[in-house]
């Protein structure tokens, strides 16, 4: 009996110490959201602010941006991309607008570049007027952090960044 227990313990130890260099597959959270939080510090950077972050959330209808990446394919010419915010993509308490996490990490765990390589990211209202901007430097900084965490298989950090890395600056109406 002791030999059998020893043999089982030995097998369990060998399995646990596998030298398989294949990294674990990215753990996808199907409910993940990317928060775009309001930043009132835009006036210090030369942005004309007038709306509050809450007013942007209340009135935000679309996020529009340009990217060489569309459908996770690279294009020589810049592509115009837009996405609409549904009511459940608005958090009035934070306040924040939300994009689906699959805009960056697909359900298959693939890194999707369209949004993290975007420029000229604007939030528009029902009249198609620009009411806020996500500065390019915010996207660039978030991209570097998210790609690093993703490449290291640190999905918890990727999802933390989804909640903290993106901000918008309200404009005046």
C-alpha positions as CSV (number, residue, x, y, z in Angstrom):
1,X,0.0,0.0,0.0
2,X,2.9,2.4,0.9
3,X,4.5,1.7,-2.5
4,X,1.2,2.5,-4.3
5,X,0.8,5.8,-2.5
6,X,4.5,6.6,-3.2
7,X,4.0,5.8,-6.8
8,X,0.9,8.0,-7.1
9,X,2.7,10.9,-5.3
10,X,5.7,10.5,-7.7
11,X,3.4,10.5,-10.8
12,X,1.5,13.6,-9.5
13,X,4.9,15.4,-8.9
14,X,6.2,14.6,-12.3
15,X,3.0,15.9,-14.0
16,X,3.1,19.1,-12.0
17,X,6.7,19.7,-13.0
18,X,6.1,19.5,-16.7
19,X,8.7,21.4,-18.8
20,X,6.0,22.3,-21.4
21,X,7.1,25.8,-22.6
22,X,3.6,26.5,-24.1
23,X,2.1,29.4,-22.2
24,X,-1.3,29.1,-20.7
25,X,-4.1,30.3,-23.0
26,X,-5.4,33.7,-22.2
27,X,-8.3,33.5,-19.8
28,X,-11.2,35.4,-21.5
29,X,-13.7,37.2,-19.4
30,X,-16.8,37.4,-21.7
31,X,-18.3,40.2,-19.5
32,X,-15.2,42.4,-19.5
33,X,-15.8,46.1,-20.4
34,X,-13.3,48.8,-21.2
35,X,-14.1,52.0,-19.2
36,X,-13.7,55.4,-20.7
37,X,-13.6,57.6,-17.7
38,X,-14.0,61.4,-17.6
39,X,-10.8,63.5,-17.0
40,X,-11.4,67.1,-16.1
41,X,-7.6,67.8,-16.3
42,X,-7.9,68.6,-20.0
43,X,-8.0,72.3,-19.4
44,X,-4.4,72.2,-18.2
45,X,-3.4,70.5,-21.6
46,X,-5.1,73.2,-23.6
47,X,-8.5,71.5,-24.2
48,X,-11.6,73.6,-23.9
49,X,-13.8,71.9,-21.4
50,X,-17.3,72.8,-20.5
51,X,-19.3,69.6,-20.2
52,X,-18.9,67.4,-17.1
53,X,-17.9,63.8,-17.5
54,X,-21.5,62.9,-16.4
55,X,-22.9,65.1,-19.2
56,X,-20.7,63.3,-21.7
57,X,-22.0,59.9,-20.4
58,X,-25.6,61.1,-20.6
59,X,-25.2,62.5,-24.1
60,X,-22.6,60.2,-25.6
61,X,-23.9,58.1,-28.5
62,X,-20.8,57.1,-30.5
63,X,-17.1,56.7,-30.2
64,X,-15.4,57.4,-33.5
65,X,-11.7,56.9,-34.4
66,X,-9.2,56.3,-37.1
67,X,-6.9,53.4,-37.3
68,X,-4.7,51.5,-39.7
69,X,-6.2,48.4,-38.1
70,X,-9.7,47.4,-38.9
71,X,-11.1,43.9,-38.3
72,X,-7.6,43.2,-36.9
73,X,-6.1,43.6,-40.4
74,X,-3.6,46.3,-41.2
75,X,-4.4,48.7,-43.9
76,X,-2.0,51.3,-45.6
77,X,-4.8,53.8,-45.6
78,X,-6.4,55.0,-42.4
79,X,-9.8,53.4,-41.7
80,X,-12.7,55.4,-40.1
81,X,-14.3,53.3,-37.4
82,X,-17.3,54.0,-35.1
83,X,-19.2,52.2,-32.4
84,X,-22.5,53.1,-30.7
85,X,-23.0,53.1,-27.0
86,X,-26.1,51.2,-25.8
87,X,-27.7,52.2,-22.5
88,X,-26.0,49.4,-20.6
89,X,-22.7,50.8,-21.8
90,X,-23.2,53.9,-19.7
91,X,-22.2,54.1,-16.0
92,X,-23.6,57.2,-14.5
93,X,-22.1,56.5,-11.1
94,X,-18.4,56.5,-12.1
95,X,-19.2,58.3,-14.7
96,X,-17.9,56.3,-17.6
97,X,-18.7,55.1,-21.1
98,X,-18.0,51.4,-21.7
99,X,-16.8,49.5,-24.7
100,X,-17.0,45.7,-24.9
101,X,-13.8,44.0,-23.9
102,X,-13.8,42.1,-27.2
103,X,-12.7,45.4,-28.8
104,X,-9.2,44.5,-27.5
105,X,-9.3,40.8,-26.5
106,X,-11.5,38.5,-28.6
107,X,-13.6,35.6,-27.3
108,X,-10.8,33.4,-28.6
109,X,-8.2,35.2,-26.5
110,X,-6.7,37.0,-29.5
111,X,-5.3,40.5,-29.1
112,X,-7.4,42.8,-31.4
113,X,-5.5,46.0,-32.4
114,X,-8.2,48.2,-33.9
115,X,-8.9,50.4,-30.8
116,X,-5.4,50.3,-29.2
117,X,-3.8,51.5,-32.4
118,X,-6.5,54.2,-32.9
119,X,-5.9,58.0,-33.3
120,X,-8.3,60.9,-33.2
121,X,-10.7,59.1,-30.8
122,X,-13.9,61.3,-30.3
123,X,-17.2,60.8,-28.5
124,X,-20.1,62.3,-30.3
125,X,-23.7,63.1,-29.3
126,X,-27.0,62.5,-31.0
127,X,-26.4,65.4,-33.4
128,X,-23.0,64.0,-34.3
129,X,-21.3,66.9,-32.5
130,X,-18.0,66.1,-30.7
131,X,-18.5,66.2,-27.0
132,X,-15.2,64.6,-25.8
133,X,-11.9,63.3,-26.9
134,X,-9.7,60.4,-25.8
135,X,-6.2,61.9,-26.3
136,X,-3.8,60.0,-28.5
137,X,-1.3,59.8,-25.7
138,X,-3.9,58.0,-23.5
139,X,-4.3,55.3,-26.3
140,X,-0.5,55.0,-26.8
141,X,0.2,54.6,-23.1
142,X,-2.7,52.1,-22.6
143,X,-1.5,50.1,-25.6
144,X,2.0,49.7,-24.3
145,X,0.7,48.5,-20.9
146,X,-2.0,46.2,-22.3
147,X,0.3,44.6,-24.9
148,X,3.0,44.0,-22.2
149,X,0.5,42.4,-19.8
150,X,-1.1,40.4,-22.7
151,X,2.3,39.1,-23.9
152,X,3.1,38.0,-20.4
153,X,-0.1,36.2,-20.0
154,X,-1.2,38.4,-17.2
155,X,-4.9,38.6,-17.9
156,X,-5.7,40.1,-14.5
157,X,-3.5,43.1,-15.3
158,X,-5.1,43.4,-18.8
159,X,-8.6,43.6,-17.3
160,X,-7.4,46.0,-14.6
161,X,-6.1,48.2,-17.3
162,X,-9.4,48.0,-19.1
163,X,-10.9,49.7,-16.0
164,X,-8.2,52.3,-15.4
165,X,-6.2,53.1,-18.5
166,X,-8.6,55.0,-20.7
167,X,-9.9,58.5,-20.1
168,X,-11.8,61.1,-22.1
169,X,-11.7,64.9,-21.9
170,X,-15.1,66.6,-22.2
171,X,-15.5,69.5,-24.7
172,X,-17.8,72.5,-24.4
173,X,-21.1,72.5,-26.4
